Amino acid sequence: MKVKRKIIKIDEDLCNGCGQCVLACAEGAIQIIDGKAKVISDNLCDGLGACIGDCPEGALEIIERDAEEYDEVAVEKHLAQGDAPAPAPAMACGCPSTHIQTFAPASSCESANIPASIEDARSALTHWPVQIRLVPAHAPFLKGADLLILADCCAVAYPRLHKDMLNGKVVMMGCPKFDDTDAYVEKFADIFKTADIKSITVVVMEVPCCSGLPMIVKKGMAVAGKKIAIKEVVISTRGEILEPVLTRIA
């Protein structure tokens, strides 16, 4: 049944097909079709406008019109069945950051035939994207994941990151000094509410500007009302692991 309510409207003349709104929509209501963002079904859009601030072109707005009522059950079914919109195509610049991808790890048989020197150099990354602000809360690779939250300098400082830390984990990385920390808190809260995260490892550098990342994660957890074990690991500027601390959020 249609009712008069608030809903997202997308100006196709302004839309450049970048796909940022697709990533921002937790309900999976937006899809890139023929290079333009479109609301694929009215009953999937809650009309709250969480996607608006992510559009670089100002193509999204909230309007009031006759539309199907928002249906939370339909949204849950839509996401659970994997019917969420296909990842956005690459931007015109060729950047693949809007593609949601999952990579299958090498099988044990394949690994057994690889010399140790080569095996150590293999990537343990199992998904894309990896930047905190680009990973949507409904990304399939987050479901039931062991989460590795990484201050991005650690990837350069610690030489055995893939072998020692990334194996078996889903990684999200960013900079707590230069990025939007409030947006990070909101992002993590959305993930913790929806993705049933099993464990969290936060890896930071020993420098002061990194110290805020564990607090950001804990604030997101508090907003989500979740209790998840957190392991905090600190890397020295010489690439050595300092004493890790295991914390359980009460």
HELIX and SHEET records of a PDB file:
HELIX    1   1 GLN A   20  ALA A   24  1                                   5    
HELIX    2   2 ASP A   42  LEU A   44  5                                   3    
HELIX    3   3 ILE A   52  ASP A   54  5                                   3    
HELIX    4   4 GLU A   72  ALA A   80  1                                   9    
HELIX    5   5 SER A  108  ALA A  112  1                                   5    
HELIX    6   6 ALA A  116  GLU A  119  1                                   4    
HELIX    7   7 ILE A  132  LEU A  134  5                                   3    
HELIX    8   8 PRO A  140  LEU A  142  5                                   3    
HELIX    9   9 CYS A  154  ALA A  157  1                                   4    
HELIX   10  10 LEU A  161  LEU A  161  1                                   1    
HELIX   11  11 HIS A  162  LEU A  166  3                                   5    
HELIX   12  12 THR A  181  THR A  194  1                                  14    
HELIX   13  13 PRO A  208  CYS A  210  5                                   3    
HELIX   14  14 GLY A  212  ALA A  224  1                                  13    
SHEET    1   A 2 LYS A   2  ILE A  10  0                                        
SHEET    2   A 2 LEU A  60  GLU A  68 -1                                        
SHEET    1   B 2 ILE A  30  ILE A  33  0                                        
SHEET    2   B 2 LYS A  36  VAL A  39 -1                                        
SHEET    1   C 2 GLN A 101  THR A 102  0                                        
SHEET    2   C 2 HIS A 127  TRP A 128 -1                                        
SHEET    1   D 5 VAL A 170  GLY A 174  0                                        
SHEET    2   D 5 ASP A 146  ALA A 151  1                                        
SHEET    3   D 5 SER A 199  MET A 205  1                                        
SHEET    4   D 5 ALA A 229  ILE A 235  1                                        
SHEET    5   D 5 VAL A 245  ARG A 248 -1                                        
END                                                                             
